[in-house]
């Protein structure tokens, strides 16, 4: 008698059993199966980034980490992995898990929810996870519940979560790239997270949150959370800018070399060059390189930021004039701007940045610091933008100390002012000390403009450089405002 097919080595049923075992245990393989279900007829391009993301999300499932940020380029299957495959795989293995998935719009949330439903209603998925049963009483466009009291609930960023709680919260593309330039839109997303998301975990001690997105601004949700700390960060650049080891699972590591392309089978160097030309450097560096501050800067380039030995800027007599430039914040608060004073030495056609003060101060402290800095550096002139608190500071210094204060009324908008100042940087006529503690943050702000979180040091710098370039050469040099009794102290 013929043997049953199921008992034959290599039979179809054995192959199916092996495949199902792989799909249950190996998340990247499950992602590939989900892709073929959601994108019928499209070619799946494998990539090691899928293993890298899957590894971190499984660590989150296993409780090894509770806060995960994944940044990677657009069109890299991030939504399919995080919002469709991962919830389906987790609910298949543990149908009582409560999962909330949020995206930047209702339309995107609904589309991803439909893709999720399409997967879990297939015969292959039901055969793979027979214990995962849909509760017909809670099967809506926004929510799919299981008979084990688990669910996948879809919402939009900023949408209501009143009365909802979960074990896992996934935030997928919380802001559209076109909205990222708006401070109001960024703040809305960040405040929504701070005020709503964390409180929606049923068990704050064990609940997990994952944010997966392309970077769109220095102060986007990823930047906001990374600044706070406590997040595991997986940063996958389209083109590696340094050698790095990326874990693929508990045993395997992906060694990325500088210049390696993330998905050479889908986005080769030519396609990435085209994306850079189309988007421009700033957006490409943010969305593809996960660095909202371009490595070379935008209006001001990194190669223009020159330094000189400390000895070249050590004493007041080395310079024709010492000028201080103030950009004064109108309000004091944790998210408000800083008050900044840059101190400059002028020698011929070159400008030496001697010191940067950057603090949040109430007006009495501001006035005290202005006097202190003027005395410390024997300032000849003080430039202050004639607006709000700056006007009050200028008046107080003029009346109380008889200082040579010049009130500046800007004639151009900020980008135009920085563009004017950038020519002086490009000409190599701006120099800084090489090891000043304030220099890294100063350089970062200059290179990030106009996409950075703050621009106070930029404003102070452009104000000085424009004034210095436009000042009449016949204007006599005044004596210093204050004559110190000793050489300059070491700048703090």
C-alpha positions as CSV (number, residue, x, y, z in Angstrom):
1,X,0.0,0.0,0.0
2,X,1.3,3.5,-0.7
3,X,2.5,5.5,2.2
4,X,0.7,8.6,3.4
5,X,2.2,11.7,1.9
6,X,2.6,13.3,5.3
7,X,5.0,10.6,6.5
8,X,7.3,10.8,3.5
9,X,10.6,12.7,4.0
10,X,10.4,16.0,2.2
11,X,6.6,15.9,1.9
12,X,4.6,19.1,1.4
13,X,3.2,18.8,4.9
14,X,6.7,18.6,6.4
15,X,7.9,21.5,4.4
16,X,4.9,23.5,5.6
17,X,5.6,22.5,9.2
18,X,9.2,23.6,8.9
19,X,8.2,26.9,7.2
20,X,5.7,27.6,10.0
21,X,8.3,26.9,12.6
22,X,10.6,29.4,11.0
23,X,7.9,32.0,10.7
24,X,7.0,31.6,14.4
25,X,10.6,31.9,15.6
26,X,12.4,34.1,13.1
27,X,10.9,37.6,12.9
28,X,12.7,38.7,9.7
29,X,11.3,35.7,7.8
30,X,7.8,36.7,9.1
31,X,8.4,40.2,7.8
32,X,9.1,38.9,4.4
33,X,5.9,36.8,4.4
34,X,3.9,39.9,5.6
35,X,5.4,41.9,2.7
36,X,4.3,39.4,0.1
37,X,0.8,39.5,1.6
38,X,0.5,43.3,1.8
39,X,2.4,44.1,-1.4
40,X,1.2,41.5,-3.8
41,X,3.4,41.2,-6.9
42,X,6.1,43.5,-5.6
43,X,9.7,42.3,-5.3
44,X,11.0,41.9,-1.7
45,X,14.6,43.2,-1.3
46,X,16.2,41.6,1.7
47,X,18.4,43.8,3.9
48,X,20.3,43.3,7.1
49,X,18.6,46.4,8.5
50,X,15.5,44.2,8.9
51,X,17.4,41.8,11.1
52,X,18.8,44.7,13.1
53,X,15.4,46.3,13.7
54,X,13.8,42.9,14.5
55,X,16.6,42.1,17.0
56,X,15.9,45.3,19.0
57,X,12.1,44.9,18.9
58,X,12.5,41.3,20.1
59,X,14.7,42.6,22.9
60,X,11.8,44.9,23.7
61,X,9.4,42.0,23.7
62,X,11.6,40.0,26.0
63,X,11.9,42.9,28.5
64,X,15.6,43.6,27.9
65,X,14.8,47.2,27.0
66,X,11.6,49.3,27.5
67,X,12.4,52.4,25.4
68,X,13.5,52.1,21.8
69,X,14.2,54.6,19.1
70,X,14.9,53.4,15.5
71,X,15.9,56.0,12.9
72,X,16.3,54.9,9.3
73,X,15.7,56.3,5.8
74,X,12.3,56.5,4.0
75,X,11.1,53.6,2.0
76,X,13.0,51.1,4.2
77,X,9.9,49.1,5.3
78,X,9.8,50.7,8.7
79,X,6.0,51.0,8.9
80,X,5.5,47.4,7.6
81,X,8.0,46.2,10.2
82,X,6.8,48.2,13.2
83,X,3.1,48.8,12.6
84,X,2.0,45.7,10.7
85,X,4.4,42.7,11.1
86,X,5.4,43.3,14.8
87,X,1.9,43.6,16.2
88,X,0.7,40.6,14.1
89,X,3.6,38.5,15.3
90,X,3.3,39.5,18.9
91,X,-0.4,38.9,19.1
92,X,0.1,35.6,17.3
93,X,2.5,34.4,20.0
94,X,0.7,36.2,22.9
95,X,-2.9,37.0,22.0
96,X,-3.5,38.9,25.3
97,X,-1.0,41.6,24.5
98,X,-2.4,45.1,24.3
99,X,-0.8,47.2,21.6
100,X,-1.4,50.8,20.6
101,X,0.0,52.1,17.3
102,X,0.1,55.8,16.5
103,X,1.1,57.6,13.3
104,X,1.1,61.2,12.2
105,X,-2.4,61.2,10.5
106,X,-5.7,59.3,10.7
107,X,-5.3,58.3,7.0
108,X,-2.0,56.6,7.6
109,X,-3.2,55.0,10.8
110,X,-6.2,53.5,9.0
111,X,-4.1,52.3,6.1
112,X,-1.7,50.5,8.4
113,X,-4.6,49.0,10.4
114,X,-6.1,47.7,7.1
115,X,-2.7,46.1,6.2
116,X,-2.6,44.5,9.7
117,X,-6.1,43.1,9.3
118,X,-5.3,41.7,5.9
119,X,-2.4,39.8,7.4
120,X,-4.2,38.3,10.3
121,X,-7.2,37.2,8.2
122,X,-5.1,35.1,5.8
123,X,-5.2,31.3,6.0
124,X,-1.4,31.1,6.4
125,X,-1.5,33.4,9.5
126,X,-4.5,31.5,11.0
127,X,-2.6,28.2,10.5
128,X,0.5,29.7,12.0
129,X,-1.2,31.1,15.1
130,X,-4.4,29.2,15.7
131,X,-4.7,30.5,19.3
132,X,-5.0,34.1,18.0
133,X,-8.8,34.5,17.5
134,X,-10.5,37.8,16.6
135,X,-13.2,39.0,18.9
136,X,-16.2,39.8,16.6
137,X,-17.5,42.2,19.2
138,X,-14.5,44.5,18.9
139,X,-13.5,44.4,15.3
140,X,-13.6,48.0,13.9
141,X,-11.5,50.1,11.6
142,X,-9.4,51.4,14.5
143,X,-9.3,48.3,16.7
144,X,-8.9,44.6,16.3
145,X,-9.4,42.7,19.6
146,X,-8.7,39.1,20.4
147,X,-10.7,36.7,22.4
148,X,-7.9,36.7,25.0
149,X,-8.5,40.4,25.7
150,X,-5.5,41.6,23.6
151,X,-5.8,44.2,20.9
152,X,-4.1,46.4,18.3
153,X,-5.6,49.9,18.6
154,X,-4.8,52.5,15.9
155,X,-4.7,56.2,16.5
156,X,-3.0,59.4,15.2
157,X,-0.4,61.5,17.0
158,X,-2.3,64.0,19.0
159,X,-5.5,61.9,18.9
160,X,-7.4,60.8,22.0
161,X,-6.2,58.0,24.1
162,X,-8.6,58.7,27.0
163,X,-9.5,55.5,28.8
164,X,-7.0,53.5,26.7
165,X,-4.0,51.6,28.0
166,X,-1.5,49.2,26.6
167,X,1.5,46.9,27.2
168,X,3.3,48.2,24.1
169,X,3.0,51.6,22.4
170,X,4.5,52.0,18.9
171,X,4.9,55.5,17.4
172,X,5.5,55.3,13.7
173,X,6.4,58.5,11.8
174,X,4.9,60.9,14.3
175,X,5.4,64.0,12.1
176,X,5.3,64.6,8.3
177,X,8.6,65.9,6.9
178,X,6.8,68.9,5.4
179,X,5.5,69.9,8.9
180,X,8.9,69.6,10.6
181,X,9.9,73.1,9.8
182,X,7.0,74.4,11.9
183,X,8.0,74.9,15.6
184,X,4.3,74.8,16.5
185,X,3.9,71.3,14.9
186,X,7.0,69.9,16.5
187,X,6.0,71.2,19.9
188,X,2.5,69.7,19.5
189,X,4.0,66.3,18.8
190,X,6.5,66.5,21.7
191,X,4.0,67.8,24.2
192,X,1.5,65.1,23.1
193,X,4.1,62.5,23.9
194,X,5.1,64.0,27.2
195,X,1.5,64.6,28.5
196,X,-0.2,61.5,27.0
197,X,1.8,58.6,25.9
198,X,3.8,57.5,28.9
199,X,0.7,57.6,31.1
200,X,-1.1,55.2,28.7
201,X,1.1,52.2,29.7
202,X,-0.9,49.9,31.9
203,X,2.3,48.9,33.8
204,X,4.9,51.7,33.6
205,X,7.5,49.3,35.1
206,X,7.3,46.7,32.3
207,X,5.5,48.5,29.5
208,X,7.4,49.3,26.3
209,X,7.5,52.2,23.9
210,X,9.1,52.2,20.5
211,X,9.5,55.2,18.2
212,X,10.4,54.5,14.6
213,X,10.9,57.3,12.2
214,X,13.1,59.1,9.8
215,X,14.8,62.2,11.3
216,X,13.2,65.4,10.0
217,X,14.5,68.1,12.4
218,X,16.9,68.4,15.3
219,X,14.0,69.0,17.7
220,X,11.7,66.3,16.2
221,X,10.3,63.6,18.6
222,X,13.5,61.5,18.4
223,X,15.7,64.5,19.2
224,X,13.4,65.5,22.0
225,X,13.5,62.1,23.6
226,X,17.2,61.5,23.0
227,X,18.0,64.8,24.7
228,X,16.1,63.5,27.8
229,X,18.0,60.2,27.8
230,X,17.1,56.7,28.8
231,X,16.4,55.4,25.2
232,X,18.1,52.7,23.3
233,X,18.9,54.2,19.9
234,X,19.3,52.3,16.6
235,X,20.5,54.7,14.0
236,X,20.7,53.3,10.5
237,X,22.2,55.7,7.9
238,X,21.7,55.3,4.2
239,X,25.4,55.8,3.8
240,X,27.6,54.9,6.8
241,X,29.7,57.8,7.9
242,X,31.9,55.7,10.2
243,X,32.7,52.1,10.9
244,X,30.2,50.5,13.2
245,X,29.0,47.1,14.5
246,X,25.3,46.6,14.3
247,X,23.9,43.6,16.2
248,X,21.6,41.4,14.0
249,X,20.8,38.9,16.8
250,X,22.3,37.5,20.0
251,X,25.2,36.0,18.0
252,X,25.6,37.8,14.7
253,X,27.0,41.3,14.1
254,X,26.9,43.4,11.0
255,X,30.2,45.2,10.4
256,X,29.3,48.4,8.5
257,X,32.3,50.2,7.0
258,X,32.4,53.9,6.2
259,X,30.7,54.5,2.9
260,X,28.6,51.3,3.0
261,X,25.1,51.7,1.7
262,X,22.2,50.5,3.8
263,X,20.2,48.8,1.0
264,X,22.5,48.4,-2.0
265,X,19.9,46.2,-3.7
266,X,17.2,48.9,-3.6
267,X,18.9,52.3,-3.1
268,X,22.3,52.3,-4.9
269,X,24.7,55.2,-4.8
270,X,23.1,56.7,-8.0
271,X,19.6,56.8,-6.4
272,X,21.0,58.3,-3.2
273,X,22.8,61.0,-5.2
274,X,19.6,61.8,-7.0
275,X,17.7,62.0,-3.6
276,X,20.4,64.4,-2.3
277,X,20.0,66.6,-5.4
278,X,16.2,66.6,-5.2
279,X,15.9,67.2,-1.4
280,X,19.0,69.4,-0.9
281,X,21.7,68.7,1.7
282,X,19.8,69.6,4.8
283,X,16.8,67.3,4.2
284,X,18.9,64.5,2.8
285,X,21.2,64.6,5.9
286,X,18.1,64.5,8.1
287,X,15.9,61.9,6.4
288,X,18.5,59.6,4.9
289,X,21.5,60.1,7.1
290,X,19.5,60.5,10.4
291,X,21.5,63.6,11.2
292,X,19.4,66.8,11.0
293,X,22.5,68.8,11.2
294,X,24.4,68.3,7.9
295,X,28.0,67.1,8.6
296,X,29.2,70.1,6.6
297,X,26.6,72.7,7.7
298,X,24.1,74.5,5.5
299,X,24.5,78.3,5.3
300,X,27.8,78.1,7.2
301,X,30.1,75.2,6.3
302,X,32.2,73.2,8.7
303,X,35.4,73.8,6.7
304,X,35.0,77.6,7.2
305,X,35.2,77.4,11.0
306,X,38.8,78.1,11.6
307,X,40.8,78.1,14.9
308,X,44.1,79.6,15.9
309,X,46.5,79.1,18.8
310,X,45.4,80.4,22.2
311,X,48.4,82.6,22.3
312,X,47.1,84.6,19.3
313,X,44.2,86.0,21.4
314,X,45.6,86.2,24.9
315,X,45.6,89.9,25.8
316,X,43.6,93.1,25.0
317,X,46.5,95.0,23.5
318,X,46.7,92.4,20.7
319,X,43.6,93.9,19.1
320,X,42.5,97.2,17.6
321,X,39.0,96.9,19.2
322,X,37.2,94.6,21.6
323,X,33.5,94.4,20.7
324,X,30.7,92.5,22.5
325,X,27.5,91.5,20.8
326,X,24.4,90.6,22.8
327,X,21.4,88.7,21.7
328,X,19.0,89.0,24.6
329,X,16.1,86.5,25.2
330,X,12.7,88.0,25.8
331,X,11.6,85.4,28.3
332,X,13.2,83.0,30.8
333,X,12.2,79.3,30.8
334,X,13.4,75.8,30.1
335,X,12.2,75.9,26.4
336,X,12.8,79.6,25.7
337,X,15.9,81.0,24.0
338,X,19.1,81.9,25.7
339,X,20.8,85.3,26.3
340,X,24.1,85.2,24.5
341,X,27.1,87.5,24.5
342,X,29.9,86.9,22.0
343,X,33.2,88.8,22.6
344,X,35.3,89.7,19.6
345,X,38.8,91.0,19.0
346,X,39.3,93.0,15.7
347,X,42.7,92.9,14.1
348,X,42.7,94.4,10.6
349,X,40.2,92.5,8.5
350,X,40.1,89.5,10.8
351,X,37.7,88.8,13.7
352,X,38.7,86.6,16.7
353,X,36.0,85.1,18.8
354,X,37.4,85.4,22.3
355,X,34.5,84.2,24.5
356,X,30.8,83.0,24.4
357,X,28.4,83.5,27.3
358,X,25.2,81.6,26.9
359,X,22.8,81.6,29.9
360,X,19.1,82.0,30.8
361,X,18.9,85.0,33.1
362,X,16.4,87.3,34.7
363,X,17.0,91.0,34.0
364,X,19.0,91.9,37.1
365,X,21.4,89.0,36.5
366,X,21.6,90.0,32.8
367,X,22.7,93.5,33.7
368,X,25.2,92.3,36.2
369,X,26.7,89.9,33.7
370,X,26.9,92.5,30.9
371,X,28.9,94.8,33.2
372,X,31.2,92.0,34.3
373,X,32.0,90.8,30.8
374,X,32.6,94.4,29.6
375,X,35.1,94.9,32.4
376,X,36.8,91.5,32.0
377,X,37.5,92.0,28.4
378,X,38.0,95.8,28.3
379,X,35.3,96.2,25.8
380,X,35.3,99.2,23.5
381,X,31.7,98.8,22.3
382,X,28.7,96.7,23.1
383,X,26.2,95.8,20.3
384,X,22.7,95.0,21.5
385,X,19.7,94.2,19.3
386,X,17.1,97.0,19.9
387,X,14.1,94.9,20.8
388,X,12.3,93.9,24.0
389,X,14.7,93.1,26.8
390,X,17.7,94.2,24.7
391,X,16.4,97.7,24.5
392,X,16.1,97.8,28.3
393,X,19.6,96.4,28.7
394,X,21.0,99.0,26.3
395,X,19.3,101.8,28.2
396,X,20.5,100.6,31.6
397,X,24.1,100.4,30.5
398,X,24.0,103.8,28.9
399,X,22.5,105.5,31.9
400,X,24.3,103.6,34.7
401,X,27.7,103.0,33.3
402,X,28.0,105.5,30.4
403,X,28.9,102.5,28.1
404,X,29.5,102.9,24.4
405,X,26.4,100.9,23.5
406,X,25.2,100.6,19.9
407,X,21.6,99.6,19.5
408,X,21.1,97.5,16.4
409,X,17.9,97.3,14.5
410,X,18.1,94.4,12.0
411,X,17.2,95.3,8.4
412,X,17.1,91.7,7.2
413,X,15.5,88.5,8.3
414,X,17.6,85.9,10.1
415,X,18.5,83.7,7.1
416,X,19.5,86.8,5.1
417,X,21.7,88.1,8.0
418,X,23.4,84.7,8.4
419,X,24.0,84.6,4.6
420,X,25.7,87.9,4.8
421,X,27.8,86.7,7.7
422,X,28.7,83.4,6.0
423,X,30.8,85.2,3.4
424,X,33.1,86.4,6.2
425,X,33.4,82.8,7.5
426,X,34.0,81.5,4.0
427,X,36.8,84.1,3.4
428,X,38.6,82.6,6.4
429,X,38.5,85.9,8.5
430,X,36.7,84.4,11.6
431,X,38.9,82.5,14.0
432,X,38.2,80.8,17.4
433,X,40.4,79.3,20.1
434,X,40.8,75.5,19.5
435,X,39.9,74.2,23.0
436,X,37.3,76.5,24.5
437,X,34.7,74.6,26.4
438,X,31.9,76.6,24.7
439,X,33.2,75.9,21.1
440,X,31.4,72.5,20.4
441,X,28.0,73.9,21.1
442,X,28.7,77.1,19.3
443,X,29.8,75.3,16.2
444,X,26.8,72.9,16.4
445,X,24.4,75.8,16.4
446,X,26.1,77.6,13.5
447,X,26.1,74.4,11.4
448,X,22.5,73.5,12.2
449,X,21.0,76.9,11.2
450,X,18.2,77.3,10.1
451,X,17.1,73.9,11.3
452,X,18.4,74.0,14.8
453,X,16.5,74.2,18.1
454,X,18.1,77.5,19.0
455,X,19.8,80.3,17.1
456,X,20.9,82.8,19.8
457,X,24.6,82.3,19.2
458,X,24.0,82.6,15.5
459,X,22.1,85.9,16.0
460,X,24.8,87.4,18.2
461,X,27.5,86.4,15.6
462,X,25.7,87.7,12.5
463,X,24.9,90.9,14.4
464,X,28.6,91.5,15.1
465,X,30.0,90.5,11.7
466,X,27.5,92.6,9.7
467,X,28.3,95.6,12.0
468,X,32.1,95.0,11.7
469,X,31.9,94.8,7.9
470,X,29.7,97.9,7.5
471,X,31.4,100.2,10.1
472,X,32.9,103.3,8.6
473,X,36.7,103.0,8.6
474,X,37.1,106.6,9.8
475,X,35.2,106.1,13.0
476,X,37.7,106.7,15.9
477,X,38.4,103.9,18.3
478,X,37.1,104.7,21.7
479,X,38.9,103.8,24.9
480,X,37.8,100.7,26.7
481,X,34.7,100.9,28.8
482,X,36.4,99.5,31.8
483,X,40.2,99.3,32.4
484,X,41.0,96.1,34.2
485,X,43.7,96.1,36.8
486,X,45.2,92.9,35.6
487,X,45.5,90.8,32.4
488,X,42.4,88.9,31.2
489,X,41.4,86.1,33.4
490,X,41.0,82.7,31.8
491,X,37.6,82.8,30.0
492,X,35.1,80.6,31.8
